[in-house]
Amino acid sequence: MYKKAITALALSGIFASAHADILLQQNFDNVGGLTAAGWVMTNASTPGGLTTT
């Protein structure tokens, strides 16, 4: 009985992966066109250098 259950589980995993589709695609291949697509580029870093103590 366990052998049939494991075989069925393995086959369902194989069939599920065979029908996988892209769920989310952001198209980051063209970084220059990101702002035209509505993305905002913000530099949130702090400048390096000497700090006062």
MDTraj code that builds the backbone (N, CA, C; nanometers):
import mdtraj as md
import numpy as np

residues = "MET TYR LYS LYS ALA ILE THR ALA LEU ALA LEU SER GLY ILE PHE ALA SER ALA HIS ALA ASP ILE LEU LEU GLN GLN ASN PHE ASP ASN VAL GLY GLY LEU THR ALA ALA GLY TRP VAL MET THR ASN ALA SER THR PRO GLY GLY LEU THR THR THR".split()
xyz = np.array([
    [0.0822, -0.1190, 0.0000],
    [0.0000, 0.0000, 0.0000],
    [0.0865, 0.1254, 0.0000],
    [0.1930, 0.1265, 0.0814],
    [0.2802, 0.2426, 0.0866],
    [0.3535, 0.2637, -0.0459],
    [0.3839, 0.1535, -0.1120],
    [0.4543, 0.1624, -0.2390],
    [0.3667, 0.2322, -0.3438],
    [0.2389, 0.2022, -0.3448],
    [0.1470, 0.2672, -0.4391],
    [0.1318, 0.4157, -0.4062],
    [0.1251, 0.4485, -0.2780],
    [0.1093, 0.5889, -0.2373],
    [0.2329, 0.6696, -0.2739],
    [0.3512, 0.6141, -0.2506],
    [0.4748, 0.6837, -0.2850],
    [0.4871, 0.6996, -0.4355],
    [0.4505, 0.5971, -0.5114],
    [0.4544, 0.6055, -0.6571],
    [0.3570, 0.7113, -0.7082],
    [0.2383, 0.7167, -0.6531],
    [0.1400, 0.8168, -0.6943],
    [0.1873, 0.9573, -0.6592],
    [0.2487, 0.9730, -0.5438],
    [0.3005, 1.1033, -0.5028],
    [0.4146, 1.1476, -0.5947],
    [0.5024, 1.0576, -0.6299],
    [0.6131, 1.0899, -0.7204],
    [0.5623, 1.1277, -0.8590],
    [0.4644, 1.0531, -0.9077],
    [0.4091, 1.0844, -1.0402],
    [0.3361, 1.2181, -1.0408],
    [0.2662, 1.2500, -0.9332],
    [0.1965, 1.3785, -0.9287],
    [0.2967, 1.4939, -0.9251],
    [0.4097, 1.4747, -0.8597],
    [0.5142, 1.5766, -0.8598],
    [0.5739, 1.5961, -0.9967],
    [0.5933, 1.4891, -1.0693],
    [0.6478, 1.4979, -1.2053],
    [0.5502, 1.5703, -1.2972],
    [0.4233, 1.5374, -1.2893],
    [0.3244, 1.6016, -1.3759],
    [0.3028, 1.7481, -1.3386],
    [0.3122, 1.7806, -1.2118],
    [0.2950, 1.9200, -1.1690],
    [0.4105, 2.0060, -1.2188],
    [0.5312, 1.9543, -1.2164],
    [0.6453, 2.0324, -1.2632],
    [0.6463, 2.0442, -1.4148],
    [0.5832, 1.9528, -1.4843],
    [0.5795, 1.9590, -1.6296],
    [0.4882, 2.0714, -1.6790],
    [0.3960, 2.1187, -1.5964],
    [0.3012, 2.2221, -1.6363],
    [0.3278, 2.3558, -1.5665],
    [0.4507, 2.3769, -1.5217],
    [0.4830, 2.5007, -1.4505],
    [0.4889, 2.6167, -1.5487],
    [0.4326, 2.7296, -1.5102],
    [0.4348, 2.8513, -1.5908],
    [0.5023, 2.9630, -1.5120],
    [0.5386, 3.0685, -1.5829],
    [0.5955, 3.1859, -1.5175],
    [0.4814, 3.2618, -1.4507],
    [0.4915, 3.2794, -1.3190],
    [0.3859, 3.3482, -1.2456],
    [0.4097, 3.4982, -1.2393],
    [0.5367, 3.5406, -1.2339],
    [0.5694, 3.6809, -1.2191],
    [0.6968, 3.7094, -1.2959],
    [0.6938, 3.8085, -1.3817],
    [0.8112, 3.8435, -1.4604],
    [0.8279, 3.9948, -1.4557],
    [0.9432, 4.0423, -1.4106],
    [0.9642, 4.1848, -1.3899],
    [1.0393, 4.2522, -1.5053],
    [1.1041, 4.1789, -1.5926],
    [1.1782, 4.2341, -1.7069],
    [1.2856, 4.3324, -1.6638],
    [1.3788, 4.2888, -1.5806],
    [1.4899, 4.3714, -1.5373],
    [1.6079, 4.3641, -1.6346],
    [1.5873, 4.3133, -1.7549],
    [1.6947, 4.3031, -1.8523],
    [1.7383, 4.4401, -1.9029],
    [1.6467, 4.5345, -1.9104],
    [1.6765, 4.6692, -1.9582],
    [1.6632, 4.7660, -1.8412],
    [1.7753, 4.7930, -1.7729],
    [1.7720, 4.8780, -1.6540],
    [1.7390, 5.0221, -1.6921],
    [1.7813, 5.0657, -1.8089],
    [1.7531, 5.2022, -1.8519],
    [1.6055, 5.2301, -1.8715],
    [1.5277, 5.1299, -1.8999],
    [1.3847, 5.1486, -1.9233],
    [1.2980, 5.1282, -1.8006],
    [1.3585, 5.1074, -1.6852],
    [1.2795, 5.0818, -1.5648],
    [1.2003, 5.2044, -1.5211],
    [1.2591, 5.3241, -1.5307],
    [1.1864, 5.4438, -1.4876],
    [1.0671, 5.4705, -1.5787],
    [1.0788, 5.4384, -1.7061],
    [0.9663, 5.4557, -1.7982],
    [0.8537, 5.3570, -1.7659],
    [0.8891, 5.2450, -1.7033],
    [0.7900, 5.1442, -1.6676],
    [0.7273, 5.1709, -1.5305],
    [0.7677, 5.2812, -1.4655],
    [0.7072, 5.3160, -1.3381],
    [0.7919, 5.2865, -1.2156],
    [0.9106, 5.2301, -1.2338],
    [0.9984, 5.2028, -1.1208],
    [1.0691, 5.3309, -1.0790],
    [1.0967, 5.3453, -0.9508],
    [1.1667, 5.4613, -0.8966],
    [1.3031, 5.4161, -0.8470],
    [1.4075, 5.4894, -0.8884],
    [1.5433, 5.4579, -0.8431],
    [1.5821, 5.5582, -0.7359],
    [1.6084, 5.5094, -0.6160],
    [1.6434, 5.5947, -0.5031],
    [1.7715, 5.5431, -0.4396],
    [1.8672, 5.6319, -0.4176],
    [1.9904, 5.5965, -0.3492],
    [1.9693, 5.6239, -0.2004],
    [1.9542, 5.5196, -0.1234],
    [1.9271, 5.5331, 0.0192],
    [2.0522, 5.5127, 0.1036],
    [2.1681, 5.5162, 0.0411],
    [2.2919, 5.4952, 0.1180],
    [2.3404, 5.6268, 0.1774],
    [2.4272, 5.6140, 0.2743],
    [2.4877, 5.7321, 0.3333],
    [2.6295, 5.7454, 0.2779],
    [2.6756, 5.8676, 0.2573],
    [2.8094, 5.8849, 0.2010],
    [2.9168, 5.8375, 0.3000],
    [3.0224, 5.7805, 0.2463],
    [3.1326, 5.7344, 0.3306],
    [3.2240, 5.8503, 0.3657],
    [3.3250, 5.8214, 0.4425],
    [3.4205, 5.9240, 0.4798],
    [3.4404, 5.9262, 0.6295],
    [3.4985, 6.0326, 0.6744],
    [3.5286, 6.0471, 0.8164],
    [3.4035, 6.0799, 0.8956],
    [3.3957, 6.0254, 1.0134],
    [3.2854, 6.0563, 1.1036],
    [3.3404, 6.1235, 1.2281],
    [3.2638, 6.2108, 1.2864],
    [3.3072, 6.2780, 1.4087],
    [3.2708, 6.1941, 1.5291],
    [3.3566, 6.1936, 1.6289],
    [3.3284, 6.1152, 1.7501],
    [3.3080, 6.2047, 1.8687],
])
top = md.Topology()
chain = top.add_chain()
for i, resn in enumerate(residues, 1):
    res = top.add_residue(resn, chain, resSeq=i)
    for name in ("N", "CA", "C"):
        top.add_atom(name, md.element.get_by_symbol(name[0]), res)
traj = md.Trajectory(xyz[None], top)
